[in-house]
Amino acid sequence: MKTASLSAGVIIGLLLGIAGTAFCFNPVIHNGMQPQPLRAGSNDRVDDYVMCTGAAALNQRTPTDGVWLLDYRGGKLLGTVIDRTQGKIVGWSELNLTQEFGIPPKQPVHFLMTTGNISQGQAALYVAETTSGKFGVYTLGPDPTGIQAGLVIRRHDMTTFRKAQ
C-alpha cells in the first residue's frame, strides 16, 4: 500500500512539474498578449553629458557602431564610430546644438536624445530640447555630397513638438 501511494505521489509530482514548466514557458501570457523581449537601453547620462549608441552605415557589408555624445556645457553634439578591425575610435564629428536649435547663449537647456533604427545597419538620433520645444533627427556617416572627408552629422529634419515656453 505504501509503494502504491509513493508511486502515485511521484507521478502526481512529475505531472505538476511538467504542467508548471509548460505554464512558465508558454508564449501566451494570461491576458492573451505575447511577452516582449527585454531590451537594454542604448543611452546613459551623467551630469552635463548624455551618450547614445546606434548603428552607422559606413559600409553596407560591415556593421559599425556609432557613438553620440551630447555636451550640455559646450552646447555640442559629437559623433564618432568604432573601427572594428583596429578597435579604435575614428575622429569626432561635431555639431553646434545651440545654433542648430536657435537657443540664445547662457539660456538653460534640457536635451533628451535616443537612437532608433531607420534601415538595416543605420540608426537615427532623435534629439529633443524641451525648453524650445524643438525636435531634430540626425544620422552619422560619410558626407553624402563627398565634399567632406571623414564622418559628418547630418540633420534630416527639424520640427517643433510644442510652442516655446
Phi and psi in radians as a Rosetta constraint file:
Dihedral C 1 N 2 CA 2 C 2 CIRCULARHARMONIC -1.145 0.35
Dihedral N 2 CA 2 C 2 N 3 CIRCULARHARMONIC -0.646 0.35
Dihedral C 2 N 3 CA 3 C 3 CIRCULARHARMONIC -1.133 0.35
Dihedral N 3 CA 3 C 3 N 4 CIRCULARHARMONIC -0.703 0.35
Dihedral C 3 N 4 CA 4 C 4 CIRCULARHARMONIC -1.145 0.35
Dihedral N 4 CA 4 C 4 N 5 CIRCULARHARMONIC -0.750 0.35
Dihedral C 4 N 5 CA 5 C 5 CIRCULARHARMONIC -1.258 0.35
Dihedral N 5 CA 5 C 5 N 6 CIRCULARHARMONIC -0.579 0.35
Dihedral C 5 N 6 CA 6 C 6 CIRCULARHARMONIC -1.152 0.35
Dihedral N 6 CA 6 C 6 N 7 CIRCULARHARMONIC -0.769 0.35
Dihedral C 6 N 7 CA 7 C 7 CIRCULARHARMONIC -1.096 0.35
Dihedral N 7 CA 7 C 7 N 8 CIRCULARHARMONIC -0.726 0.35
Dihedral C 7 N 8 CA 8 C 8 CIRCULARHARMONIC -1.122 0.35
Dihedral N 8 CA 8 C 8 N 9 CIRCULARHARMONIC -0.708 0.35
Dihedral C 8 N 9 CA 9 C 9 CIRCULARHARMONIC -1.124 0.35
Dihedral N 9 CA 9 C 9 N 10 CIRCULARHARMONIC -0.717 0.35
Dihedral C 9 N 10 CA 10 C 10 CIRCULARHARMONIC -1.135 0.35
Dihedral N 10 CA 10 C 10 N 11 CIRCULARHARMONIC -0.760 0.35
Dihedral C 10 N 11 CA 11 C 11 CIRCULARHARMONIC -1.123 0.35
Dihedral N 11 CA 11 C 11 N 12 CIRCULARHARMONIC -0.766 0.35
Dihedral C 11 N 12 CA 12 C 12 CIRCULARHARMONIC -1.113 0.35
Dihedral N 12 CA 12 C 12 N 13 CIRCULARHARMONIC -0.724 0.35
Dihedral C 12 N 13 CA 13 C 13 CIRCULARHARMONIC -1.075 0.35
Dihedral N 13 CA 13 C 13 N 14 CIRCULARHARMONIC -0.751 0.35
Dihedral C 13 N 14 CA 14 C 14 CIRCULARHARMONIC -1.112 0.35
Dihedral N 14 CA 14 C 14 N 15 CIRCULARHARMONIC -0.756 0.35
Dihedral C 14 N 15 CA 15 C 15 CIRCULARHARMONIC -1.115 0.35
Dihedral N 15 CA 15 C 15 N 16 CIRCULARHARMONIC -0.723 0.35
Dihedral C 15 N 16 CA 16 C 16 CIRCULARHARMONIC -1.148 0.35
Dihedral N 16 CA 16 C 16 N 17 CIRCULARHARMONIC -0.668 0.35
Dihedral C 16 N 17 CA 17 C 17 CIRCULARHARMONIC -1.100 0.35
Dihedral N 17 CA 17 C 17 N 18 CIRCULARHARMONIC -0.768 0.35
Dihedral C 17 N 18 CA 18 C 18 CIRCULARHARMONIC -1.135 0.35
Dihedral N 18 CA 18 C 18 N 19 CIRCULARHARMONIC -0.763 0.35
Dihedral C 18 N 19 CA 19 C 19 CIRCULARHARMONIC -1.110 0.35
Dihedral N 19 CA 19 C 19 N 20 CIRCULARHARMONIC -0.735 0.35
Dihedral C 19 N 20 CA 20 C 20 CIRCULARHARMONIC -1.117 0.35
Dihedral N 20 CA 20 C 20 N 21 CIRCULARHARMONIC -0.719 0.35
Dihedral C 20 N 21 CA 21 C 21 CIRCULARHARMONIC -1.128 0.35
Dihedral N 21 CA 21 C 21 N 22 CIRCULARHARMONIC -0.777 0.35
Dihedral C 21 N 22 CA 22 C 22 CIRCULARHARMONIC -1.085 0.35
Dihedral N 22 CA 22 C 22 N 23 CIRCULARHARMONIC -0.665 0.35
Dihedral C 22 N 23 CA 23 C 23 CIRCULARHARMONIC -1.142 0.35
Dihedral N 23 CA 23 C 23 N 24 CIRCULARHARMONIC -0.751 0.35
Dihedral C 23 N 24 CA 24 C 24 CIRCULARHARMONIC -1.194 0.35
Dihedral N 24 CA 24 C 24 N 25 CIRCULARHARMONIC -0.607 0.35
Dihedral C 24 N 25 CA 25 C 25 CIRCULARHARMONIC -1.706 0.35
Dihedral N 25 CA 25 C 25 N 26 CIRCULARHARMONIC 0.124 0.35
Dihedral C 25 N 26 CA 26 C 26 CIRCULARHARMONIC -1.200 0.35
Dihedral N 26 CA 26 C 26 N 27 CIRCULARHARMONIC 2.235 0.35
Dihedral C 26 N 27 CA 27 C 27 CIRCULARHARMONIC -1.250 0.35
Dihedral N 27 CA 27 C 27 N 28 CIRCULARHARMONIC -0.191 0.35
Dihedral C 27 N 28 CA 28 C 28 CIRCULARHARMONIC -1.860 0.35
Dihedral N 28 CA 28 C 28 N 29 CIRCULARHARMONIC 2.104 0.35
Dihedral C 28 N 29 CA 29 C 29 CIRCULARHARMONIC -1.362 0.35
Dihedral N 29 CA 29 C 29 N 30 CIRCULARHARMONIC 2.905 0.35
Dihedral C 29 N 30 CA 30 C 30 CIRCULARHARMONIC -0.902 0.35
Dihedral N 30 CA 30 C 30 N 31 CIRCULARHARMONIC -0.649 0.35
Dihedral C 30 N 31 CA 31 C 31 CIRCULARHARMONIC -1.460 0.35
Dihedral N 31 CA 31 C 31 N 32 CIRCULARHARMONIC 0.096 0.35
Dihedral C 31 N 32 CA 32 C 32 CIRCULARHARMONIC 1.525 0.35
Dihedral N 32 CA 32 C 32 N 33 CIRCULARHARMONIC 0.051 0.35
Dihedral C 32 N 33 CA 33 C 33 CIRCULARHARMONIC -1.659 0.35
Dihedral N 33 CA 33 C 33 N 34 CIRCULARHARMONIC 2.575 0.35
Dihedral C 33 N 34 CA 34 C 34 CIRCULARHARMONIC -1.263 0.35
Dihedral N 34 CA 34 C 34 N 35 CIRCULARHARMONIC 2.489 0.35
Dihedral C 34 N 35 CA 35 C 35 CIRCULARHARMONIC -1.214 0.35
Dihedral N 35 CA 35 C 35 N 36 CIRCULARHARMONIC 2.538 0.35
Dihedral C 35 N 36 CA 36 C 36 CIRCULARHARMONIC -1.639 0.35
Dihedral N 36 CA 36 C 36 N 37 CIRCULARHARMONIC 2.432 0.35
Dihedral C 36 N 37 CA 37 C 37 CIRCULARHARMONIC -1.185 0.35
Dihedral N 37 CA 37 C 37 N 38 CIRCULARHARMONIC 2.623 0.35
Dihedral C 37 N 38 CA 38 C 38 CIRCULARHARMONIC -1.295 0.35
Dihedral N 38 CA 38 C 38 N 39 CIRCULARHARMONIC 2.272 0.35
Dihedral C 38 N 39 CA 39 C 39 CIRCULARHARMONIC -2.160 0.35
Dihedral N 39 CA 39 C 39 N 40 CIRCULARHARMONIC 2.206 0.35
Dihedral C 39 N 40 CA 40 C 40 CIRCULARHARMONIC -1.434 0.35
Dihedral N 40 CA 40 C 40 N 41 CIRCULARHARMONIC 2.521 0.35
Dihedral C 40 N 41 CA 41 C 41 CIRCULARHARMONIC -1.239 0.35
Dihedral N 41 CA 41 C 41 N 42 CIRCULARHARMONIC 2.610 0.35
Dihedral C 41 N 42 CA 42 C 42 CIRCULARHARMONIC -1.886 0.35
Dihedral N 42 CA 42 C 42 N 43 CIRCULARHARMONIC 0.384 0.35
Dihedral C 42 N 43 CA 43 C 43 CIRCULARHARMONIC -2.473 0.35
Dihedral N 43 CA 43 C 43 N 44 CIRCULARHARMONIC 2.772 0.35
Dihedral C 43 N 44 CA 44 C 44 CIRCULARHARMONIC -2.706 0.35
Dihedral N 44 CA 44 C 44 N 45 CIRCULARHARMONIC 2.840 0.35
Dihedral C 44 N 45 CA 45 C 45 CIRCULARHARMONIC -2.527 0.35
Dihedral N 45 CA 45 C 45 N 46 CIRCULARHARMONIC 2.669 0.35
Dihedral C 45 N 46 CA 46 C 46 CIRCULARHARMONIC -2.660 0.35
Dihedral N 46 CA 46 C 46 N 47 CIRCULARHARMONIC 2.330 0.35
Dihedral C 46 N 47 CA 47 C 47 CIRCULARHARMONIC 0.809 0.35
Dihedral N 47 CA 47 C 47 N 48 CIRCULARHARMONIC -2.000 0.35
Dihedral C 47 N 48 CA 48 C 48 CIRCULARHARMONIC -1.774 0.35
Dihedral N 48 CA 48 C 48 N 49 CIRCULARHARMONIC 0.427 0.35
Dihedral C 48 N 49 CA 49 C 49 CIRCULARHARMONIC -2.334 0.35
Dihedral N 49 CA 49 C 49 N 50 CIRCULARHARMONIC 2.505 0.35
Dihedral C 49 N 50 CA 50 C 50 CIRCULARHARMONIC -2.259 0.35
Dihedral N 50 CA 50 C 50 N 51 CIRCULARHARMONIC 2.400 0.35
Dihedral C 50 N 51 CA 51 C 51 CIRCULARHARMONIC -2.238 0.35
Dihedral N 51 CA 51 C 51 N 52 CIRCULARHARMONIC 2.416 0.35
Dihedral C 51 N 52 CA 52 C 52 CIRCULARHARMONIC -2.336 0.35
Dihedral N 52 CA 52 C 52 N 53 CIRCULARHARMONIC 2.739 0.35
Dihedral C 52 N 53 CA 53 C 53 CIRCULARHARMONIC -2.238 0.35
Dihedral N 53 CA 53 C 53 N 54 CIRCULARHARMONIC 2.717 0.35
Dihedral C 53 N 54 CA 54 C 54 CIRCULARHARMONIC -3.073 0.35
Dihedral N 54 CA 54 C 54 N 55 CIRCULARHARMONIC 2.844 0.35
Dihedral C 54 N 55 CA 55 C 55 CIRCULARHARMONIC -1.169 0.35
Dihedral N 55 CA 55 C 55 N 56 CIRCULARHARMONIC 2.491 0.35
Dihedral C 55 N 56 CA 56 C 56 CIRCULARHARMONIC -2.185 0.35
Dihedral N 56 CA 56 C 56 N 57 CIRCULARHARMONIC 2.166 0.35
Dihedral C 56 N 57 CA 57 C 57 CIRCULARHARMONIC -1.514 0.35
Dihedral N 57 CA 57 C 57 N 58 CIRCULARHARMONIC 1.480 0.35
Dihedral C 57 N 58 CA 58 C 58 CIRCULARHARMONIC -1.547 0.35
Dihedral N 58 CA 58 C 58 N 59 CIRCULARHARMONIC -0.640 0.35
Dihedral C 58 N 59 CA 59 C 59 CIRCULARHARMONIC -2.507 0.35
Dihedral N 59 CA 59 C 59 N 60 CIRCULARHARMONIC 2.170 0.35
Dihedral C 59 N 60 CA 60 C 60 CIRCULARHARMONIC -1.038 0.35
Dihedral N 60 CA 60 C 60 N 61 CIRCULARHARMONIC -0.536 0.35
Dihedral C 60 N 61 CA 61 C 61 CIRCULARHARMONIC -1.509 0.35
Dihedral N 61 CA 61 C 61 N 62 CIRCULARHARMONIC -0.213 0.35
Dihedral C 61 N 62 CA 62 C 62 CIRCULARHARMONIC -2.176 0.35
Dihedral N 62 CA 62 C 62 N 63 CIRCULARHARMONIC 1.778 0.35
Dihedral C 62 N 63 CA 63 C 63 CIRCULARHARMONIC -1.103 0.35
Dihedral N 63 CA 63 C 63 N 64 CIRCULARHARMONIC 2.395 0.35
Dihedral C 63 N 64 CA 64 C 64 CIRCULARHARMONIC -2.251 0.35
Dihedral N 64 CA 64 C 64 N 65 CIRCULARHARMONIC 2.430 0.35
Dihedral C 64 N 65 CA 65 C 65 CIRCULARHARMONIC -1.549 0.35
Dihedral N 65 CA 65 C 65 N 66 CIRCULARHARMONIC 2.173 0.35
Dihedral C 65 N 66 CA 66 C 66 CIRCULARHARMONIC -1.685 0.35
Dihedral N 66 CA 66 C 66 N 67 CIRCULARHARMONIC 2.540 0.35
Dihedral C 66 N 67 CA 67 C 67 CIRCULARHARMONIC -2.162 0.35
Dihedral N 67 CA 67 C 67 N 68 CIRCULARHARMONIC 2.250 0.35
Dihedral C 67 N 68 CA 68 C 68 CIRCULARHARMONIC -1.961 0.35
Dihedral N 68 CA 68 C 68 N 69 CIRCULARHARMONIC 2.395 0.35
Dihedral C 68 N 69 CA 69 C 69 CIRCULARHARMONIC -2.320 0.35
Dihedral N 69 CA 69 C 69 N 70 CIRCULARHARMONIC 2.107 0.35
Dihedral C 69 N 70 CA 70 C 70 CIRCULARHARMONIC -1.797 0.35
Dihedral N 70 CA 70 C 70 N 71 CIRCULARHARMONIC 2.150 0.35
Dihedral C 70 N 71 CA 71 C 71 CIRCULARHARMONIC -1.872 0.35
Dihedral N 71 CA 71 C 71 N 72 CIRCULARHARMONIC 1.828 0.35
Dihedral C 71 N 72 CA 72 C 72 CIRCULARHARMONIC -1.059 0.35
Dihedral N 72 CA 72 C 72 N 73 CIRCULARHARMONIC -0.830 0.35
Dihedral C 72 N 73 CA 73 C 73 CIRCULARHARMONIC -1.037 0.35
Dihedral N 73 CA 73 C 73 N 74 CIRCULARHARMONIC -0.791 0.35
Dihedral C 73 N 74 CA 74 C 74 CIRCULARHARMONIC -1.481 0.35
Dihedral N 74 CA 74 C 74 N 75 CIRCULARHARMONIC -0.182 0.35
Dihedral C 74 N 75 CA 75 C 75 CIRCULARHARMONIC 1.104 0.35
Dihedral N 75 CA 75 C 75 N 76 CIRCULARHARMONIC 0.613 0.35
Dihedral C 75 N 76 CA 76 C 76 CIRCULARHARMONIC -2.111 0.35
Dihedral N 76 CA 76 C 76 N 77 CIRCULARHARMONIC 2.602 0.35
Dihedral C 76 N 77 CA 77 C 77 CIRCULARHARMONIC -1.954 0.35
Dihedral N 77 CA 77 C 77 N 78 CIRCULARHARMONIC 2.166 0.35
Dihedral C 77 N 78 CA 78 C 78 CIRCULARHARMONIC -1.978 0.35
Dihedral N 78 CA 78 C 78 N 79 CIRCULARHARMONIC 2.546 0.35
Dihedral C 78 N 79 CA 79 C 79 CIRCULARHARMONIC -2.464 0.35
Dihedral N 79 CA 79 C 79 N 80 CIRCULARHARMONIC 2.498 0.35
Dihedral C 79 N 80 CA 80 C 80 CIRCULARHARMONIC -2.636 0.35
Dihedral N 80 CA 80 C 80 N 81 CIRCULARHARMONIC 3.009 0.35
Dihedral C 80 N 81 CA 81 C 81 CIRCULARHARMONIC -2.244 0.35
Dihedral N 81 CA 81 C 81 N 82 CIRCULARHARMONIC 2.843 0.35
Dihedral C 81 N 82 CA 82 C 82 CIRCULARHARMONIC -1.802 0.35
Dihedral N 82 CA 82 C 82 N 83 CIRCULARHARMONIC 2.163 0.35
Dihedral C 82 N 83 CA 83 C 83 CIRCULARHARMONIC -1.294 0.35
Dihedral N 83 CA 83 C 83 N 84 CIRCULARHARMONIC 1.932 0.35
Dihedral C 83 N 84 CA 84 C 84 CIRCULARHARMONIC -1.113 0.35
Dihedral N 84 CA 84 C 84 N 85 CIRCULARHARMONIC -0.628 0.35
Dihedral C 84 N 85 CA 85 C 85 CIRCULARHARMONIC -1.251 0.35
Dihedral N 85 CA 85 C 85 N 86 CIRCULARHARMONIC -0.611 0.35
Dihedral C 85 N 86 CA 86 C 86 CIRCULARHARMONIC -1.804 0.35
Dihedral N 86 CA 86 C 86 N 87 CIRCULARHARMONIC -0.241 0.35
Dihedral C 86 N 87 CA 87 C 87 CIRCULARHARMONIC 1.167 0.35
Dihedral N 87 CA 87 C 87 N 88 CIRCULARHARMONIC 0.541 0.35
Dihedral C 87 N 88 CA 88 C 88 CIRCULARHARMONIC -2.044 0.35
Dihedral N 88 CA 88 C 88 N 89 CIRCULARHARMONIC 2.700 0.35
Dihedral C 88 N 89 CA 89 C 89 CIRCULARHARMONIC -1.427 0.35
Dihedral N 89 CA 89 C 89 N 90 CIRCULARHARMONIC 2.268 0.35
Dihedral C 89 N 90 CA 90 C 90 CIRCULARHARMONIC -1.396 0.35
Dihedral N 90 CA 90 C 90 N 91 CIRCULARHARMONIC 2.719 0.35
Dihedral C 90 N 91 CA 91 C 91 CIRCULARHARMONIC -0.855 0.35
Dihedral N 91 CA 91 C 91 N 92 CIRCULARHARMONIC 2.698 0.35
Dihedral C 91 N 92 CA 92 C 92 CIRCULARHARMONIC -1.472 0.35
Dihedral N 92 CA 92 C 92 N 93 CIRCULARHARMONIC 2.443 0.35
Dihedral C 92 N 93 CA 93 C 93 CIRCULARHARMONIC -1.800 0.35
Dihedral N 93 CA 93 C 93 N 94 CIRCULARHARMONIC 2.575 0.35
Dihedral C 93 N 94 CA 94 C 94 CIRCULARHARMONIC -2.302 0.35
Dihedral N 94 CA 94 C 94 N 95 CIRCULARHARMONIC 2.530 0.35
Dihedral C 94 N 95 CA 95 C 95 CIRCULARHARMONIC -2.390 0.35
Dihedral N 95 CA 95 C 95 N 96 CIRCULARHARMONIC 2.281 0.35
Dihedral C 95 N 96 CA 96 C 96 CIRCULARHARMONIC -1.426 0.35
Dihedral N 96 CA 96 C 96 N 97 CIRCULARHARMONIC 1.872 0.35
Dihedral C 96 N 97 CA 97 C 97 CIRCULARHARMONIC -1.290 0.35
Dihedral N 97 CA 97 C 97 N 98 CIRCULARHARMONIC -0.519 0.35
Dihedral C 97 N 98 CA 98 C 98 CIRCULARHARMONIC -1.136 0.35
Dihedral N 98 CA 98 C 98 N 99 CIRCULARHARMONIC -0.690 0.35
Dihedral C 98 N 99 CA 99 C 99 CIRCULARHARMONIC -1.238 0.35
Dihedral N 99 CA 99 C 99 N 100 CIRCULARHARMONIC -0.764 0.35
Dihedral C 99 N 100 CA 100 C 100 CIRCULARHARMONIC -1.016 0.35
Dihedral N 100 CA 100 C 100 N 101 CIRCULARHARMONIC -0.726 0.35
Dihedral C 100 N 101 CA 101 C 101 CIRCULARHARMONIC -1.678 0.35
Dihedral N 101 CA 101 C 101 N 102 CIRCULARHARMONIC 0.017 0.35
Dihedral C 101 N 102 CA 102 C 102 CIRCULARHARMONIC 1.130 0.35
Dihedral N 102 CA 102 C 102 N 103 CIRCULARHARMONIC 0.740 0.35
Dihedral C 102 N 103 CA 103 C 103 CIRCULARHARMONIC -1.720 0.35
Dihedral N 103 CA 103 C 103 N 104 CIRCULARHARMONIC 2.199 0.35
Dihedral C 103 N 104 CA 104 C 104 CIRCULARHARMONIC -1.105 0.35
Dihedral N 104 CA 104 C 104 N 105 CIRCULARHARMONIC 2.652 0.35
Dihedral C 104 N 105 CA 105 C 105 CIRCULARHARMONIC -1.023 0.35
Dihedral N 105 CA 105 C 105 N 106 CIRCULARHARMONIC 2.612 0.35
Dihedral C 105 N 106 CA 106 C 106 CIRCULARHARMONIC 1.153 0.35
Dihedral N 106 CA 106 C 106 N 107 CIRCULARHARMONIC 0.247 0.35
Dihedral C 106 N 107 CA 107 C 107 CIRCULARHARMONIC -1.556 0.35
Dihedral N 107 CA 107 C 107 N 108 CIRCULARHARMONIC 2.547 0.35
Dihedral C 107 N 108 CA 108 C 108 CIRCULARHARMONIC -1.216 0.35
Dihedral N 108 CA 108 C 108 N 109 CIRCULARHARMONIC 2.404 0.35
Dihedral C 108 N 109 CA 109 C 109 CIRCULARHARMONIC -2.187 0.35
Dihedral N 109 CA 109 C 109 N 110 CIRCULARHARMONIC 2.689 0.35
Dihedral C 109 N 110 CA 110 C 110 CIRCULARHARMONIC -2.442 0.35
Dihedral N 110 CA 110 C 110 N 111 CIRCULARHARMONIC 1.669 0.35
Dihedral C 110 N 111 CA 111 C 111 CIRCULARHARMONIC -1.666 0.35
Dihedral N 111 CA 111 C 111 N 112 CIRCULARHARMONIC 2.521 0.35
Dihedral C 111 N 112 CA 112 C 112 CIRCULARHARMONIC -2.194 0.35
Dihedral N 112 CA 112 C 112 N 113 CIRCULARHARMONIC 2.529 0.35
Dihedral C 112 N 113 CA 113 C 113 CIRCULARHARMONIC -2.668 0.35
Dihedral N 113 CA 113 C 113 N 114 CIRCULARHARMONIC 2.615 0.35
Dihedral C 113 N 114 CA 114 C 114 CIRCULARHARMONIC -2.736 0.35
Dihedral N 114 CA 114 C 114 N 115 CIRCULARHARMONIC 2.873 0.35
Dihedral C 114 N 115 CA 115 C 115 CIRCULARHARMONIC -1.920 0.35
Dihedral N 115 CA 115 C 115 N 116 CIRCULARHARMONIC 2.794 0.35
Dihedral C 115 N 116 CA 116 C 116 CIRCULARHARMONIC -2.657 0.35
Dihedral N 116 CA 116 C 116 N 117 CIRCULARHARMONIC 2.662 0.35
Dihedral C 116 N 117 CA 117 C 117 CIRCULARHARMONIC -1.437 0.35
Dihedral N 117 CA 117 C 117 N 118 CIRCULARHARMONIC 2.253 0.35
Dihedral C 117 N 118 CA 118 C 118 CIRCULARHARMONIC -1.926 0.35
Dihedral N 118 CA 118 C 118 N 119 CIRCULARHARMONIC -0.380 0.35
Dihedral C 118 N 119 CA 119 C 119 CIRCULARHARMONIC -2.791 0.35
Dihedral N 119 CA 119 C 119 N 120 CIRCULARHARMONIC 3.025 0.35
Dihedral C 119 N 120 CA 120 C 120 CIRCULARHARMONIC -1.021 0.35
Dihedral N 120 CA 120 C 120 N 121 CIRCULARHARMONIC 2.058 0.35
Dihedral C 120 N 121 CA 121 C 121 CIRCULARHARMONIC 1.355 0.35
Dihedral N 121 CA 121 C 121 N 122 CIRCULARHARMONIC 0.200 0.35
Dihedral C 121 N 122 CA 122 C 122 CIRCULARHARMONIC -2.380 0.35
Dihedral N 122 CA 122 C 122 N 123 CIRCULARHARMONIC 2.157 0.35
Dihedral C 122 N 123 CA 123 C 123 CIRCULARHARMONIC -1.826 0.35
Dihedral N 123 CA 123 C 123 N 124 CIRCULARHARMONIC 2.669 0.35
Dihedral C 123 N 124 CA 124 C 124 CIRCULARHARMONIC -1.880 0.35
Dihedral N 124 CA 124 C 124 N 125 CIRCULARHARMONIC 2.610 0.35
Dihedral C 124 N 125 CA 125 C 125 CIRCULARHARMONIC -1.809 0.35
Dihedral N 125 CA 125 C 125 N 126 CIRCULARHARMONIC 2.224 0.35
Dihedral C 125 N 126 CA 126 C 126 CIRCULARHARMONIC -1.865 0.35
Dihedral N 126 CA 126 C 126 N 127 CIRCULARHARMONIC 2.115 0.35
Dihedral C 126 N 127 CA 127 C 127 CIRCULARHARMONIC -2.112 0.35
Dihedral N 127 CA 127 C 127 N 128 CIRCULARHARMONIC 2.216 0.35
Dihedral C 127 N 128 CA 128 C 128 CIRCULARHARMONIC -2.091 0.35
Dihedral N 128 CA 128 C 128 N 129 CIRCULARHARMONIC 2.425 0.35
Dihedral C 128 N 129 CA 129 C 129 CIRCULARHARMONIC -2.032 0.35
Dihedral N 129 CA 129 C 129 N 130 CIRCULARHARMONIC 1.978 0.35
Dihedral C 129 N 130 CA 130 C 130 CIRCULARHARMONIC -1.317 0.35
Dihedral N 130 CA 130 C 130 N 131 CIRCULARHARMONIC -0.420 0.35
Dihedral C 130 N 131 CA 131 C 131 CIRCULARHARMONIC -1.260 0.35
Dihedral N 131 CA 131 C 131 N 132 CIRCULARHARMONIC -0.798 0.35
Dihedral C 131 N 132 CA 132 C 132 CIRCULARHARMONIC -1.468 0.35
Dihedral N 132 CA 132 C 132 N 133 CIRCULARHARMONIC -0.353 0.35
Dihedral C 132 N 133 CA 133 C 133 CIRCULARHARMONIC 1.336 0.35
Dihedral N 133 CA 133 C 133 N 134 CIRCULARHARMONIC 0.390 0.35
Dihedral C 133 N 134 CA 134 C 134 CIRCULARHARMONIC -1.742 0.35
Dihedral N 134 CA 134 C 134 N 135 CIRCULARHARMONIC 2.659 0.35
Dihedral C 134 N 135 CA 135 C 135 CIRCULARHARMONIC -2.423 0.35
Dihedral N 135 CA 135 C 135 N 136 CIRCULARHARMONIC 2.206 0.35
Dihedral C 135 N 136 CA 136 C 136 CIRCULARHARMONIC -2.168 0.35
Dihedral N 136 CA 136 C 136 N 137 CIRCULARHARMONIC 2.665 0.35
Dihedral C 136 N 137 CA 137 C 137 CIRCULARHARMONIC -2.109 0.35
Dihedral N 137 CA 137 C 137 N 138 CIRCULARHARMONIC 2.220 0.35
Dihedral C 137 N 138 CA 138 C 138 CIRCULARHARMONIC -2.314 0.35
Dihedral N 138 CA 138 C 138 N 139 CIRCULARHARMONIC 2.720 0.35
Dihedral C 138 N 139 CA 139 C 139 CIRCULARHARMONIC -2.323 0.35
Dihedral N 139 CA 139 C 139 N 140 CIRCULARHARMONIC 2.839 0.35
Dihedral C 139 N 140 CA 140 C 140 CIRCULARHARMONIC -2.114 0.35
Dihedral N 140 CA 140 C 140 N 141 CIRCULARHARMONIC 2.265 0.35
Dihedral C 140 N 141 CA 141 C 141 CIRCULARHARMONIC 3.103 0.35
Dihedral N 141 CA 141 C 141 N 142 CIRCULARHARMONIC -2.960 0.35
Dihedral C 141 N 142 CA 142 C 142 CIRCULARHARMONIC -1.214 0.35
Dihedral N 142 CA 142 C 142 N 143 CIRCULARHARMONIC 2.701 0.35
Dihedral C 142 N 143 CA 143 C 143 CIRCULARHARMONIC -1.100 0.35
Dihedral N 143 CA 143 C 143 N 144 CIRCULARHARMONIC 2.091 0.35
Dihedral C 143 N 144 CA 144 C 144 CIRCULARHARMONIC -1.154 0.35
Dihedral N 144 CA 144 C 144 N 145 CIRCULARHARMONIC -0.386 0.35
Dihedral C 144 N 145 CA 145 C 145 CIRCULARHARMONIC -1.488 0.35
Dihedral N 145 CA 145 C 145 N 146 CIRCULARHARMONIC -0.307 0.35
Dihedral C 145 N 146 CA 146 C 146 CIRCULARHARMONIC 1.396 0.35
Dihedral N 146 CA 146 C 146 N 147 CIRCULARHARMONIC 0.064 0.35
Dihedral C 146 N 147 CA 147 C 147 CIRCULARHARMONIC -1.265 0.35
Dihedral N 147 CA 147 C 147 N 148 CIRCULARHARMONIC -0.790 0.35
Dihedral C 147 N 148 CA 148 C 148 CIRCULARHARMONIC -1.692 0.35
Dihedral N 148 CA 148 C 148 N 149 CIRCULARHARMONIC 2.431 0.35
Dihedral C 148 N 149 CA 149 C 149 CIRCULARHARMONIC -1.519 0.35
Dihedral N 149 CA 149 C 149 N 150 CIRCULARHARMONIC 2.693 0.35
Dihedral C 149 N 150 CA 150 C 150 CIRCULARHARMONIC 1.473 0.35
Dihedral N 150 CA 150 C 150 N 151 CIRCULARHARMONIC -2.747 0.35
Dihedral C 150 N 151 CA 151 C 151 CIRCULARHARMONIC -1.573 0.35
Dihedral N 151 CA 151 C 151 N 152 CIRCULARHARMONIC 2.613 0.35
Dihedral C 151 N 152 CA 152 C 152 CIRCULARHARMONIC -2.345 0.35
Dihedral N 152 CA 152 C 152 N 153 CIRCULARHARMONIC 2.586 0.35
Dihedral C 152 N 153 CA 153 C 153 CIRCULARHARMONIC -1.643 0.35
Dihedral N 153 CA 153 C 153 N 154 CIRCULARHARMONIC 2.113 0.35
Dihedral C 153 N 154 CA 154 C 154 CIRCULARHARMONIC -1.970 0.35
Dihedral N 154 CA 154 C 154 N 155 CIRCULARHARMONIC 2.188 0.35
Dihedral C 154 N 155 CA 155 C 155 CIRCULARHARMONIC -1.491 0.35
Dihedral N 155 CA 155 C 155 N 156 CIRCULARHARMONIC 2.286 0.35
Dihedral C 155 N 156 CA 156 C 156 CIRCULARHARMONIC -1.758 0.35
Dihedral N 156 CA 156 C 156 N 157 CIRCULARHARMONIC -0.559 0.35
Dihedral C 156 N 157 CA 157 C 157 CIRCULARHARMONIC -2.771 0.35
Dihedral N 157 CA 157 C 157 N 158 CIRCULARHARMONIC 2.648 0.35
Dihedral C 157 N 158 CA 158 C 158 CIRCULARHARMONIC -2.468 0.35
Dihedral N 158 CA 158 C 158 N 159 CIRCULARHARMONIC 2.246 0.35
Dihedral C 158 N 159 CA 159 C 159 CIRCULARHARMONIC -2.540 0.35
Dihedral N 159 CA 159 C 159 N 160 CIRCULARHARMONIC 3.084 0.35
Dihedral C 159 N 160 CA 160 C 160 CIRCULARHARMONIC -1.998 0.35
Dihedral N 160 CA 160 C 160 N 161 CIRCULARHARMONIC 2.507 0.35
Dihedral C 160 N 161 CA 161 C 161 CIRCULARHARMONIC -1.816 0.35
Dihedral N 161 CA 161 C 161 N 162 CIRCULARHARMONIC -0.128 0.35
Dihedral C 161 N 162 CA 162 C 162 CIRCULARHARMONIC -2.957 0.35
Dihedral N 162 CA 162 C 162 N 163 CIRCULARHARMONIC 2.922 0.35
Dihedral C 162 N 163 CA 163 C 163 CIRCULARHARMONIC -1.276 0.35
Dihedral N 163 CA 163 C 163 N 164 CIRCULARHARMONIC 2.597 0.35
Dihedral C 163 N 164 CA 164 C 164 CIRCULARHARMONIC -1.084 0.35
Dihedral N 164 CA 164 C 164 N 165 CIRCULARHARMONIC 2.612 0.35
